[in-house]
Every structure is written in C-alpha cells, then in structure tokens.
Amino acid sequence: MILGLISAALDVILAFIPKKLLLVIIIALIAAIYFGYVYEF
C-alpha cells in the first residue's frame, strides 16, 4: 500500500516536473548528502 502511494505520488510529480529537472534535483540531493557526510567525519 505504501509503495502504491509512493508510485502514485511519483506519477503526479513527474507529470509536473520535467525529467531533466528531476535528475538535477536527485544529483543535487546525493551530492548534498555525500558532502554532508564528508564534512561531518
């Protein structure tokens, strides 16, 4: 059920956000998490 909600939410998000922009956001999030861990330790 949770997975169904997540996929439905992703469908709605993808309908409003272009794929390239989504890719940039994901990369930025990964980079932020990575650098956050690097600076913490």
C-alpha distance (Angstrom), angle and dihedral (degrees) to the residues before:
residue distance angle dihedral
M1 . . .
I2 3.81 . .
L3 3.80 90.4 .
G4 3.80 89.3 51.0
L5 3.80 90.4 53.3
I6 3.80 91.3 47.8
S7 3.81 93.1 50.1
A8 3.82 90.6 46.7
A9 3.81 89.7 50.8
L10 3.81 90.3 48.4
D11 3.81 90.3 51.1
V12 3.80 90.3 53.4
I13 3.81 92.4 45.7
L14 3.81 92.3 47.8
A15 3.80 89.6 50.0
F16 3.81 89.9 58.8
I17 3.82 102.8 31.6
P18 3.81 121.8 59.4
K19 3.80 114.3 -120.3
K20 3.83 94.0 -118.2
L21 3.79 92.3 53.5
L22 3.81 90.0 48.6
L23 3.82 89.8 51.6
V24 3.82 90.6 51.3
I25 3.83 90.8 49.5
I26 3.82 91.8 50.1
I27 3.81 92.1 48.5
A28 3.82 90.3 48.0
L29 3.82 90.9 50.6
I30 3.81 92.3 49.2
A31 3.82 90.7 47.7
A32 3.83 91.6 48.2
I33 3.82 91.7 49.9
Y34 3.81 91.9 45.4
F35 3.81 94.6 48.6
G36 3.80 90.3 42.5
Y37 3.81 90.1 57.9
V38 3.79 91.9 44.2
Y39 3.80 92.9 53.1
E40 3.81 94.0 44.0
F41 3.81 95.5 55.6
